[in-house]
Amino acid sequence: MEKVWFKLRQTHYPPPPEDSILQGCKGAEAPICLGHVIKDLKNLDFILNPDAIEPFTPNMRVFRTLMIDFQWDDSKSSTRGGGAGASAPVATAAGLTLGGHVKVEFKKSIGNHEEYEKLDTYIFQPTQPYVADCLDEGILASHFEGKAQWSLFMITGLCVARRGKRTLTESHSKTVEFDGEA
């Protein structure tokens, strides 16, 4: 098993009630709960076991951590450009050479900055017998039955951002340079 953390692209998912998270969600208490299973990271809205989370065993406790004043910055910048230059001798008695250069550059930057008053993180470590019980369950067993290869993702951790703000910025610029020399 491998851990993969990802940030949801949408902010409309309400978190499960905290007491429910700490005891292991018992079904569809929220759109995404600990113990839910998805088939891939592109289809987060399609939980394979929405009403059938296996109860956590007593040795599978849910651990909680808390971060205060959490900041997330996911800014991207790209530059594209090109240039061309040329020089040519001038047939004069002075023996001068004239040259020129043109450069075009396009820049794009997208800023994505988020700040949260609190970031609560809840995680649990599933045991091998627990995972085997989940895979034997009818809904999940039917997902990979008869397939040579398959993969599933179990939600084993949730981060819940509380009281935050998000700043999105986007800028585009174009630069054209000309220069010459003699």
Secondary structure, DSSP 8 states (H G I E B T S, - for coil): --------S-S------HHHHHH---SSSSSS-TT-EES-TT-TT-BS-TT------TT---EEEEEEEEEEE--EEEEEEEEEEEEEE--STT--EEEEEEEEEEEEEEEEEEEEEEEEEEE----HHHHHHHHHSHHHHHHHTT-SS---EE--EEEEEEEEEEEEEEEEEEEEEEEEE-
